[in-house]
Amino acid sequence: MQRPSRLDMGGAFSLVAYVIAGVAVLAAAGVFGYGYYLGTVRDAKAKELITAQQGLSQSTVEDFVRLQDRLTSASSLLDKHVTLSGFFDALEKLTLKSVRFTSFKLTLQDDGSADIEMAGTAGTFNALAAQAAAFGTEPNIKRSVFSNIAVNKDNSVNFTMTATLAPALITGHYPTGASASGTAALPQPATSTATTTP
């Protein structure tokens, strides 16, 4: 068997080297061409932006600025708005038929929570105990305390309740000491969530 000559092997190596060099040149040309293409696209987009900016009148820009200011102000007002619908929904579900609240006072705190104080009357002492247990099942009404308990001649019981409402029940944020209060019969639920012993 005849071995390939050194001349033949040198030619093969030269051919491979030429192929590799050709591929490298083509790759470099492709990178250069793609870079040129991206530069052209960038310049075209920049011209479009300049044209669009020139098409906006000063009055239009001022209108946009005023609109942004109004949206910012509206957002700030909404952040400070208090909505007690979540609390009243929970109160409606938790209040027993034999219990009614006659006054309500709320003091908002910096952390978004609120301290409440409510006066009310329960049909019996057992009803008051059941009402206290019902409030204990609501995780967003914390540290509920019943005090100033007084039994009337008809066995009904007057009481005062204080508690802290979690931010989940309050929408908005007011400085410490901001308060809202009133005296009224609060809405009573259509159904009771617990039973009482007469």
N, CA and C atoms as a LAMMPS dump frame, in Angstrom:
ITEM: TIMESTEP
0
ITEM: NUMBER OF ATOMS
594
ITEM: BOX BOUNDS ff ff ff
-5.0000000000000000e+02 5.0000000000000000e+02
-5.0000000000000000e+02 5.0000000000000000e+02
-5.0000000000000000e+02 5.0000000000000000e+02
ITEM: ATOMS id mol type element x y z
1 1 1 N 0.86 -1.185 0
2 1 2 C 0 0 0
3 1 3 C 0.895 1.233 0
4 2 1 N 0.556 2.19 -0.863
5 2 2 C 1.388 3.379 -1.02
6 2 3 C 0.928 4.458 -0.062
7 3 1 N 1.875 5.01 0.729
8 3 2 C 1.548 6.07 1.672
9 3 3 C 1.411 7.393 0.936
10 4 1 N 0.5 8.301 1.447
11 4 2 C 0.39 9.623 0.805
12 4 3 C 1.659 10.408 1.003
13 5 1 N 2.035 11.116 0.009
14 5 2 C 3.263 11.903 0.072
15 5 3 C 3.058 13.132 0.95
16 6 1 N 4.172 13.71 1.379
17 6 2 C 4.106 14.92 2.193
18 6 3 C 3.455 16.07 1.419
19 7 1 N 3.656 16.069 0.104
20 7 2 C 3.08 17.127 -0.724
21 7 3 C 1.567 17.047 -0.703
22 8 1 N 1.038 15.784 -0.8
23 8 2 C -0.423 15.617 -0.783
24 8 3 C -1 16.038 0.559
25 9 1 N -0.337 15.681 1.678
26 9 2 C -0.839 16.049 3.003
27 9 3 C -0.782 17.559 3.189
28 10 1 N 0.26 18.196 2.708
29 10 2 C 0.366 19.661 2.822
30 10 3 C -0.744 20.342 2.049
31 11 1 N -1.104 19.768 0.874
32 11 2 C -2.206 20.354 0.11
33 11 3 C -3.528 20.23 0.821
34 12 1 N -3.735 19.093 1.488
35 12 2 C -4.995 18.897 2.224
36 12 3 C -5.102 19.892 3.368
37 13 1 N -3.993 20.066 4.108
38 13 2 C -4.003 21.033 5.204
39 13 3 C -4.244 22.451 4.691
40 14 1 N -3.661 22.768 3.583
41 14 2 C -3.853 24.102 3.004
42 14 3 C -5.324 24.316 2.627
43 15 1 N -5.954 23.266 2.066
44 15 2 C -7.359 23.377 1.68
45 15 3 C -8.242 23.622 2.903
46 16 1 N -7.98 22.858 3.989
47 16 2 C -8.758 23.037 5.225
48 16 3 C -8.564 24.453 5.771
49 17 1 N -7.319 24.941 5.727
50 17 2 C -7.029 26.277 6.227
51 17 3 C -7.773 27.325 5.41
52 18 1 N -7.806 27.118 4.079
53 18 2 C -8.535 28.068 3.232
54 18 3 C -10.04 28.066 3.542
55 19 1 N -10.568 26.867 3.768
56 19 2 C -12.003 26.757 4.083
57 19 3 C -12.316 27.478 5.382
58 20 1 N -11.488 27.24 6.403
59 20 2 C -11.705 27.9 7.699
60 20 3 C -11.592 29.412 7.557
61 21 1 N -10.599 29.848 6.798
62 21 2 C -10.421 31.287 6.599
63 21 3 C -11.621 31.874 5.861
64 22 1 N -12.136 31.134 4.871
65 22 2 C -13.293 31.621 4.134
66 22 3 C -14.525 31.749 5.032
67 23 1 N -14.71 30.723 5.891
68 23 2 C -15.858 30.765 6.814
69 23 3 C -15.718 31.948 7.76
70 24 1 N -14.525 32.194 8.283
71 24 2 C -14.297 33.309 9.197
72 24 3 C -14.587 34.645 8.515
73 25 1 N -14.141 34.758 7.236
74 25 2 C -14.396 36.008 6.498
75 25 3 C -15.895 36.213 6.307
76 26 1 N -16.594 35.144 5.946
77 26 2 C -18.048 35.25 5.754
78 26 3 C -18.752 35.619 7.048
79 27 1 N -18.311 35.002 8.165
80 27 2 C -18.925 35.317 9.457
81 27 3 C -18.693 36.772 9.819
82 28 1 N -17.479 37.266 9.622
83 28 2 C -17.172 38.668 9.918
84 28 3 C -18.012 39.599 9.058
85 29 1 N -18.16 39.22 7.782
86 29 2 C -18.98 40.039 6.896
87 29 3 C -20.436 40.041 7.348
88 30 1 N -20.928 38.876 7.822
89 30 2 C -22.31 38.8 8.31
90 30 3 C -22.524 39.662 9.535
91 31 1 N -21.557 39.612 10.474
92 31 2 C -21.661 40.431 11.687
93 31 3 C -21.649 41.909 11.326
94 32 1 N -20.763 42.281 10.413
95 32 2 C -20.683 43.678 9.999
96 32 3 C -21.991 44.121 9.336
97 33 1 N -22.508 43.252 8.455
98 33 2 C -23.75 43.598 7.766
99 33 3 C -24.914 43.728 8.732
100 34 1 N -24.986 42.826 9.727
101 34 2 C -26.09 42.883 10.696
102 34 3 C -25.98 44.132 11.57
103 35 1 N -24.722 44.485 11.93
104 35 2 C -24.513 45.703 12.712
105 35 3 C -24.938 46.939 11.922
106 36 1 N -24.62 46.929 10.619
107 36 2 C -25.032 48.055 9.772
108 36 3 C -26.554 48.141 9.688
109 37 1 N -27.2 46.98 9.59
110 37 2 C -28.669 46.936 9.528
111 37 3 C -29.295 47.496 10.81
112 38 1 N -28.74 47.083 11.95
113 38 2 C -29.269 47.575 13.224
114 38 3 C -29.074 49.082 13.349
115 39 1 N -27.939 49.58 12.894
116 39 2 C -27.7 51.018 12.925
117 39 3 C -28.698 51.771 12.054
118 40 1 N -28.999 51.195 10.888
119 40 2 C -29.979 51.83 9.997
120 40 3 C -31.356 51.87 10.642
121 41 1 N -31.768 50.756 11.271
122 41 2 C -33.066 50.711 11.943
123 41 3 C -33.116 51.718 13.086
124 42 1 N -32.015 51.81 13.859
125 42 2 C -31.961 52.761 14.97
126 42 3 C -32.105 54.192 14.474
127 43 1 N -31.41 54.531 13.406
128 43 2 C -31.5 55.882 12.861
129 43 3 C -32.904 56.185 12.368
130 44 1 N -33.534 55.188 11.734
131 44 2 C -34.895 55.392 11.231
132 44 3 C -35.869 55.625 12.386
133 45 1 N -35.729 54.831 13.474
134 45 2 C -36.598 55.014 14.633
135 45 3 C -36.37 56.37 15.284
136 46 1 N -35.116 56.805 15.333
137 46 2 C -34.817 58.113 15.915
138 46 3 C -35.469 59.229 15.108
139 47 1 N -35.443 59.093 13.785
140 47 2 C -36.093 60.099 12.936
141 47 3 C -37.598 60.092 13.144
142 48 1 N -38.188 58.893 13.294
143 48 2 C -39.626 58.807 13.544
144 48 3 C -39.991 59.477 14.866
145 49 1 N -39.151 59.276 15.889
146 49 2 C -39.411 59.887 17.196
147 49 3 C -39.347 61.401 17.107
148 50 1 N -38.334 61.906 16.402
149 50 2 C -38.209 63.352 16.245
150 50 3 C -39.414 63.918 15.511
151 51 1 N -39.86 63.21 14.466
152 51 2 C -41.03 63.659 13.714
153 51 3 C -42.275 63.675 14.602
154 52 1 N -42.433 62.629 15.423
155 52 2 C -43.589 62.558 16.316
156 52 3 C -43.544 63.67 17.356
157 53 1 N -42.348 63.959 17.9
158 53 2 C -42.214 65.028 18.873
159 53 3 C -42.528 66.382 18.253
160 54 1 N -42.09 66.575 17.031
161 54 2 C -42.371 67.837 16.355
162 54 3 C -43.853 67.995 16.049
163 55 1 N -44.546 66.85 15.914
164 55 2 C -45.979 66.906 15.622
165 55 3 C -46.824 67.262 16.826
166 56 1 N -46.261 67.165 18.04
167 56 2 C -46.99 67.518 19.249
168 56 3 C -46.871 69.016 19.508
169 57 1 N -48.008 69.648 19.652
170 57 2 C -47.986 71.07 19.956
171 57 3 C -47.731 71.286 21.436
172 58 1 N -47.329 72.487 21.792
173 58 2 C -47.056 72.811 23.192
174 58 3 C -48.317 72.677 24.035
175 59 1 N -49.444 73.038 23.464
176 59 2 C -50.706 72.937 24.214
177 59 3 C -51.054 71.477 24.511
178 60 1 N -50.743 70.587 23.548
179 60 2 C -51.004 69.163 23.786
180 60 3 C -50.143 68.628 24.919
181 61 1 N -48.867 69.016 24.93
182 61 2 C -47.964 68.595 26.004
183 61 3 C -48.464 69.109 27.351
184 62 1 N -48.901 70.365 27.392
185 62 2 C -49.409 70.939 28.647
186 62 3 C -50.673 70.217 29.103
187 63 1 N -51.507 69.797 28.146
188 63 2 C -52.711 69.034 28.503
189 63 3 C -52.338 67.699 29.133
190 64 1 N -51.322 67.048 28.577
191 64 2 C -50.865 65.772 29.136
192 64 3 C -50.325 65.966 30.556
193 65 1 N -49.576 67.045 30.757
194 65 2 C -49.016 67.323 32.087
195 65 3 C -50.139 67.576 33.086
196 66 1 N -51.14 68.356 32.685
197 66 2 C -52.269 68.626 33.579
198 66 3 C -53.033 67.347 33.904
199 67 1 N -53.209 66.485 32.898
200 67 2 C -53.889 65.217 33.126
201 67 3 C -53.122 64.354 34.113
202 68 1 N -51.793 64.315 33.975
203 68 2 C -50.968 63.547 34.902
204 68 3 C -51.102 64.078 36.328
205 69 1 N -51.131 65.399 36.465
206 69 2 C -51.287 66.007 37.79
207 69 3 C -52.637 65.64 38.393
208 70 1 N -53.691 65.642 37.578
209 70 2 C -55.016 65.277 38.085
210 70 3 C -55.071 63.82 38.516
211 71 1 N -54.457 62.943 37.705
212 71 2 C -54.439 61.52 38.067
213 71 3 C -53.668 61.29 39.366
214 72 1 N -52.563 62.017 39.538
215 72 2 C -51.784 61.889 40.776
216 72 3 C -52.589 62.36 41.975
217 73 1 N -53.293 63.477 41.816
218 73 2 C -54.118 63.996 42.912
219 73 3 C -55.25 63.038 43.246
220 74 1 N -55.886 62.481 42.194
221 74 2 C -56.978 61.536 42.417
222 74 3 C -56.484 60.294 43.141
223 75 1 N -55.3 59.807 42.761
224 75 2 C -54.734 58.634 43.424
225 75 3 C -54.454 58.924 44.891
226 76 1 N -53.954 60.127 45.181
227 76 2 C -53.681 60.501 46.565
228 76 3 C -54.958 60.552 47.385
229 77 1 N -56.029 61.094 46.802
230 77 2 C -57.307 61.167 47.508
231 77 3 C -57.878 59.782 47.775
232 78 1 N -57.737 58.893 46.797
233 78 2 C -58.243 57.53 46.988
234 78 3 C -57.471 56.805 48.077
235 79 1 N -56.169 57.067 48.169
236 79 2 C -55.36 56.431 49.208
237 79 3 C -55.809 56.86 50.597
238 80 1 N -56.371 58.066 50.707
239 80 2 C -56.802 58.579 52.005
240 80 3 C -58.285 58.333 52.271
241 81 1 N -58.954 57.702 51.343
242 81 2 C -60.388 57.475 51.497
243 81 3 C -60.645 56.239 52.349
244 82 1 N -61.578 56.378 53.273
245 82 2 C -61.922 55.277 54.168
246 82 3 C -63.23 54.661 53.716
247 83 1 N -63.231 53.369 53.529
248 83 2 C -64.434 52.635 53.172
249 83 3 C -64.686 51.581 54.24
250 84 1 N -65.793 51.706 54.936
251 84 2 C -66.105 50.79 56.027
252 84 3 C -67.045 49.673 55.593
253 85 1 N -67.258 49.537 54.296
254 85 2 C -68.205 48.52 53.829
255 85 3 C -67.764 47.117 54.246
256 86 1 N -66.444 46.868 54.233
257 86 2 C -65.952 45.552 54.648
258 86 3 C -66.284 45.268 56.104
259 87 1 N -66.103 46.279 56.956
260 87 2 C -66.416 46.107 58.372
261 87 3 C -67.914 45.9 58.586
262 88 1 N -68.737 46.714 57.924
263 88 2 C -70.183 46.589 58.119
264 88 3 C -70.715 45.256 57.579
265 89 1 N -70.097 44.755 56.51
266 89 2 C -70.486 43.427 56.019
267 89 3 C -70.189 42.362 57.073
268 90 1 N -68.992 42.451 57.672
269 90 2 C -68.637 41.492 58.723
270 90 3 C -69.544 41.648 59.929
271 91 1 N -69.857 42.904 60.284
272 91 2 C -70.724 43.156 61.44
273 91 3 C -72.119 42.584 61.214
274 92 1 N -72.612 42.722 59.996
275 92 2 C -73.94 42.192 59.687
276 92 3 C -73.978 40.675 59.838
277 93 1 N -72.906 40.006 59.423
278 93 2 C -72.875 38.543 59.506
279 93 3 C -72.691 38.056 60.943
280 94 1 N -71.973 38.846 61.766
281 94 2 C -71.62 38.38 63.098
282 94 3 C -72.643 38.755 64.174
283 95 1 N -73.431 39.799 63.924
284 95 2 C -74.34 40.281 64.969
285 95 3 C -75.55 39.361 65.098
286 96 1 N -75.84 38.955 66.329
287 96 2 C -76.977 38.082 66.596
288 96 3 C -78.281 38.871 66.531
289 97 1 N -79.383 38.173 66.325
290 97 2 C -80.685 38.826 66.254
291 97 3 C -81.05 39.508 67.563
292 98 1 N -80.615 38.93 68.671
293 98 2 C -80.973 39.464 69.983
294 98 3 C -79.995 40.525 70.469
295 99 1 N -79.101 40.983 69.598
296 99 2 C -78.123 42.013 69.948
297 99 3 C -78.26 43.181 68.982
298 100 1 N -78.228 44.385 69.524
299 100 2 C -78.242 45.566 68.654
300 100 3 C -77.228 46.571 69.172
301 101 1 N -76.611 47.281 68.239
302 101 2 C -75.651 48.316 68.59
303 101 3 C -76.3 49.682 68.407
304 102 1 N -76.043 50.59 69.352
305 102 2 C -76.709 51.889 69.334
306 102 3 C -75.771 53.051 69.052
307 103 1 N -74.462 52.85 69.175
308 103 2 C -73.521 53.927 68.868
309 103 3 C -72.235 53.335 68.312
310 104 1 N -71.509 54.184 67.612
311 104 2 C -70.302 53.71 66.926
312 104 3 C -69.297 54.85 66.854
313 105 1 N -68.058 54.567 67.253
314 105 2 C -66.98 55.542 67.148
315 105 3 C -65.743 54.846 66.594
316 106 1 N -65.064 55.512 65.665
317 106 2 C -63.913 54.919 64.999
318 106 3 C -62.751 55.894 65.013
319 107 1 N -61.57 55.415 65.36
320 107 2 C -60.353 56.228 65.33
321 107 3 C -59.32 55.509 64.473
322 108 1 N -58.89 56.176 63.41
323 108 2 C -57.946 55.575 62.472
324 108 3 C -56.512 55.758 62.944
325 109 1 N -55.665 54.765 62.669
326 109 2 C -54.273 54.789 63.086
327 109 3 C -53.349 54.886 61.871
328 110 1 N -52.093 55.246 62.121
329 110 2 C -51.12 55.429 61.038
330 110 3 C -50.858 54.15 60.247
331 111 1 N -50.967 52.997 60.906
332 111 2 C -50.641 51.735 60.232
333 111 3 C -51.802 51.198 59.402
334 112 1 N -52.892 51.969 59.263
335 112 2 C -54.039 51.525 58.459
336 112 3 C -55.088 50.795 59.261
337 113 1 N -54.812 50.493 60.518
338 113 2 C -55.819 49.847 61.363
339 113 3 C -56.735 50.915 61.957
340 114 1 N -57.739 50.491 62.708
341 114 2 C -58.674 51.429 63.329
342 114 3 C -59.146 50.876 64.658
343 115 1 N -59.263 51.758 65.642
344 115 2 C -59.837 51.39 66.933
345 115 3 C -61.306 51.783 66.923
346 116 1 N -62.174 50.882 67.363
347 116 2 C -63.601 51.16 67.385
348 116 3 C -64.13 51.027 68.807
349 117 1 N -65.204 51.752 69.067
350 117 2 C -65.932 51.64 70.327
351 117 3 C -67.416 51.68 69.994
352 118 1 N -68.141 50.672 70.433
353 118 2 C -69.57 50.585 70.15
354 118 3 C -70.314 50.259 71.443
355 119 1 N -71.474 50.907 71.614
356 119 2 C -72.363 50.574 72.726
357 119 3 C -73.529 49.796 72.164
358 120 1 N -74.074 48.883 72.966
359 120 2 C -75.18 48.076 72.482
360 120 3 C -75.954 47.428 73.605
361 121 1 N -76.958 46.661 73.207
362 121 2 C -77.811 45.939 74.153
363 121 3 C -78.021 44.527 73.647
364 122 1 N -77.86 43.553 74.568
365 122 2 C -78.118 42.149 74.247
366 122 3 C -79.377 41.705 74.974
367 123 1 N -80.131 40.777 74.36
368 123 2 C -81.383 40.319 74.955
369 123 3 C -81.186 39.665 76.306
370 124 1 N -80.108 38.923 76.469
371 124 2 C -79.795 38.252 77.731
372 124 3 C -78.29 38.231 77.916
373 125 1 N -77.84 37.834 79.091
374 125 2 C -76.409 37.711 79.346
375 125 3 C -75.81 36.61 78.468
376 126 1 N -76.574 35.515 78.278
377 126 2 C -76.097 34.437 77.41
378 126 3 C -75.92 34.924 75.968
379 127 1 N -76.838 35.789 75.541
380 127 2 C -76.725 36.347 74.195
381 127 3 C -75.463 37.183 74.068
382 128 1 N -75.137 37.933 75.13
383 128 2 C -73.909 38.727 75.114
384 128 3 C -72.683 37.823 75.023
385 129 1 N -72.693 36.716 75.778
386 129 2 C -71.569 35.776 75.728
387 129 3 C -71.427 35.176 74.33
388 130 1 N -72.557 34.827 73.723
389 130 2 C -72.516 34.278 72.366
390 130 3 C -72.017 35.31 71.365
391 131 1 N -72.393 36.582 71.581
392 131 2 C -71.937 37.638 70.684
393 131 3 C -70.425 37.823 70.791
394 132 1 N -69.902 37.766 72.005
395 132 2 C -68.454 37.877 72.199
396 132 3 C -67.736 36.734 71.487
397 133 1 N -68.294 35.53 71.564
398 133 2 C -67.683 34.377 70.89
399 133 3 C -67.735 34.546 69.376
400 134 1 N -68.83 35.126 68.861
401 134 2 C -68.955 35.326 67.416
402 134 3 C -67.886 36.285 66.9
403 135 1 N -67.637 37.388 67.63
404 135 2 C -66.588 38.32 67.21
405 135 3 C -65.215 37.666 67.272
406 136 1 N -65.035 36.697 68.167
407 136 2 C -63.764 36.009 68.27
408 136 3 C -63.432 35.16 67.062
409 137 1 N -64.43 34.867 66.222
410 137 2 C -64.19 34.052 65.027
411 137 3 C -63.72 34.872 63.828
412 138 1 N -63.767 36.201 63.934
413 138 2 C -63.37 37.063 62.813
414 138 3 C -61.925 37.538 63.029
415 139 1 N -60.968 37.059 62.218
416 139 2 C -59.552 37.401 62.441
417 139 3 C -59.225 38.872 62.212
418 140 1 N -60.073 39.589 61.459
419 140 2 C -59.802 40.995 61.18
420 140 3 C -60.361 41.93 62.248
421 141 1 N -61.09 41.383 63.214
422 141 2 C -61.542 42.16 64.372
423 141 3 C -60.752 41.636 65.564
424 142 1 N -59.781 42.419 66.028
425 142 2 C -58.828 41.937 67.024
426 142 3 C -59.05 42.609 68.379
427 143 1 N -58.67 41.905 69.418
428 143 2 C -58.691 42.411 70.793
429 143 3 C -60.05 42.988 71.168
430 144 1 N -61.115 42.289 70.848
431 144 2 C -62.455 42.762 71.22
432 144 3 C -62.664 42.566 72.718
433 145 1 N -63.102 43.63 73.391
434 145 2 C -63.314 43.616 74.839
435 145 3 C -64.707 44.165 75.128
436 146 1 N -65.48 43.453 75.932
437 146 2 C -66.81 43.885 76.356
438 146 3 C -66.714 44.39 77.796
439 147 1 N -67.178 45.625 78.016
440 147 2 C -67.09 46.222 79.347
441 147 3 C -68.354 47.032 79.626
442 148 1 N -68.376 47.695 80.809
443 148 2 C -69.543 48.491 81.227
444 148 3 C -70.834 47.681 81.133
445 149 1 N -70.752 46.424 81.543
446 149 2 C -71.902 45.527 81.448
447 149 3 C -72.896 45.839 82.566
448 150 1 N -74.157 46.044 82.189
449 150 2 C -75.21 46.337 83.17
450 150 3 C -76.469 45.582 82.785
451 151 1 N -77.022 44.83 83.763
452 151 2 C -78.238 44.047 83.532
453 151 3 C -79.457 44.9 83.864
454 152 1 N -80.394 44.977 82.936
455 152 2 C -81.617 45.746 83.129
456 152 3 C -82.689 44.898 83.807
457 153 1 N -83.791 45.558 84.177
458 153 2 C -84.875 44.863 84.876
459 153 3 C -85.493 43.766 84.013
460 154 1 N -85.49 43.937 82.709
461 154 2 C -86.066 42.918 81.824
462 154 3 C -85.035 41.862 81.416
463 155 1 N -83.916 41.818 82.141
464 155 2 C -82.825 40.861 81.892
465 155 3 C -82.006 41.161 80.634
466 156 1 N -82.334 42.252 79.924
467 156 2 C -81.462 42.654 78.825
468 156 3 C -80.175 43.233 79.417
469 157 1 N -79.131 43.265 78.601
470 157 2 C -77.809 43.66 79.102
471 157 3 C -77.242 44.773 78.228
472 158 1 N -76.915 45.891 78.858
473 158 2 C -76.219 46.966 78.166
474 158 3 C -74.713 46.715 78.246
475 159 1 N -73.993 47.097 77.221
476 159 2 C -72.547 46.851 77.222
477 159 3 C -71.841 47.838 76.304
478 160 1 N -70.536 47.881 76.439
479 160 2 C -69.661 48.642 75.549
480 160 3 C -68.617 47.682 74.99
481 161 1 N -68.375 47.767 73.706
482 161 2 C -67.376 46.903 73.069
483 161 3 C -66.286 47.769 72.445
484 162 1 N -65.04 47.415 72.692
485 162 2 C -63.906 48.053 72.02
486 162 3 C -63.123 46.978 71.282
487 163 1 N -62.56 47.344 70.141
488 163 2 C -61.796 46.381 69.341
489 163 3 C -60.903 47.149 68.368
490 164 1 N -60.013 46.413 67.713
491 164 2 C -59.139 46.974 66.681
492 164 3 C -59.449 46.289 65.359
493 165 1 N -59.688 47.09 64.328
494 165 2 C -59.958 46.555 62.997
495 165 3 C -58.653 46.468 62.212
496 166 1 N -58.415 45.325 61.601
497 166 2 C -57.22 45.153 60.769
498 166 3 C -57.343 46.001 59.501
499 167 1 N -56.208 46.398 58.9
500 167 2 C -56.263 47.194 57.668
501 167 3 C -57.085 46.55 56.557
502 168 1 N -57.249 45.229 56.584
503 168 2 C -58.04 44.559 55.542
504 168 3 C -59.474 45.054 55.524
505 169 1 N -59.96 45.558 56.658
506 169 2 C -61.334 46.059 56.729
507 169 3 C -61.411 47.563 56.498
508 170 1 N -60.257 48.209 56.354
509 170 2 C -60.212 49.667 56.213
510 170 3 C -59.467 50.005 54.921
511 171 1 N -60.044 50.901 54.151
512 171 2 C -59.37 51.381 52.943
513 171 3 C -58.986 52.826 53.162
514 172 1 N -57.696 53.13 53.02
515 172 2 C -57.269 54.509 53.192
516 172 3 C -56.269 54.633 54.312
517 173 1 N -55.774 55.868 54.505
518 173 2 C -54.744 56.127 55.508
519 173 3 C -54.906 57.567 55.986
520 174 1 N -55.172 57.74 57.271
521 174 2 C -55.316 59.064 57.857
522 174 3 C -54.344 59.222 59.01
523 175 1 N -54.02 60.447 59.39
524 175 2 C -53.13 60.644 60.531
525 175 3 C -53.748 60.135 61.821
526 176 1 N -52.919 59.811 62.788
527 176 2 C -53.391 59.355 64.079
528 176 3 C -54.299 60.405 64.694
529 177 1 N -55.404 59.951 65.25
530 177 2 C -56.329 60.866 65.906
531 177 3 C -57.499 61.239 65.04
532 178 1 N -57.413 61.017 63.71
533 178 2 C -58.571 61.267 62.864
534 178 3 C -59.675 60.335 63.291
535 179 1 N -60.879 60.846 63.408
536 179 2 C -61.941 60.001 63.924
537 179 3 C -63.258 60.32 63.262
538 180 1 N -64.153 59.34 63.29
539 180 2 C -65.508 59.519 62.814
540 180 3 C -66.407 58.863 63.839
541 181 1 N -67.439 59.525 64.262
542 181 2 C -68.293 58.958 65.282
543 181 3 C -69.737 59.336 65.021
544 182 1 N -70.629 58.601 65.642
545 182 2 C -72.038 58.899 65.489
546 182 3 C -72.836 58.014 66.404
547 183 1 N -74.099 58.349 66.591
548 183 2 C -74.984 57.545 67.407
549 183 3 C -76.173 57.166 66.562
550 184 1 N -76.33 55.885 66.32
551 184 2 C -77.41 55.409 65.466
552 184 3 C -77.578 53.929 65.684
553 185 1 N -78.751 53.431 65.312
554 185 2 C -78.962 51.99 65.355
555 185 3 C -78.305 51.395 64.126
556 186 1 N -77.349 50.524 64.343
557 186 2 C -76.637 49.915 63.23
558 186 3 C -77.487 48.829 62.599
559 187 1 N -77.266 48.493 61.324
560 187 2 C -78.094 47.5 60.645
561 187 3 C -78.036 46.152 61.325
562 188 1 N -79.168 45.484 61.427
563 188 2 C -79.258 44.175 62.035
564 188 3 C -79.308 43.11 60.952
565 189 1 N -78.718 41.934 61.212
566 189 2 C -78.686 40.892 60.187
567 189 3 C -80.033 40.201 60.029
568 190 1 N -80.231 39.652 58.83
569 190 2 C -81.463 38.911 58.576
570 190 3 C -81.436 37.562 59.28
571 191 1 N -80.246 36.999 59.431
572 191 2 C -80.119 35.704 60.08
573 191 3 C -79.036 35.763 61.117
574 192 1 N -79.075 34.866 62.071
575 192 2 C -78.11 34.814 63.156
576 192 3 C -77.039 33.783 62.822
577 193 1 N -75.814 34.072 63.272
578 193 2 C -74.723 33.112 63.055
579 193 3 C -74.511 32.24 64.269
580 194 1 N -75.254 32.463 65.336
581 194 2 C -75.138 31.631 66.528
582 194 3 C -76.472 31.637 67.253
583 195 1 N -76.7 30.667 68.08
584 195 2 C -77.944 30.581 68.822
585 195 3 C -77.687 30.962 70.263
586 196 1 N -78.72 31.403 70.935
587 196 2 C -78.592 31.801 72.324
588 196 3 C -79.586 31.031 73.171
589 197 1 N -79.301 30.972 74.479
590 197 2 C -80.211 30.331 75.413
591 197 3 C -81.022 31.398 76.12
592 198 1 N -82.327 31.391 76.054
593 198 2 C -83.135 32.453 76.69
594 198 3 C -82.864 32.505 78.174
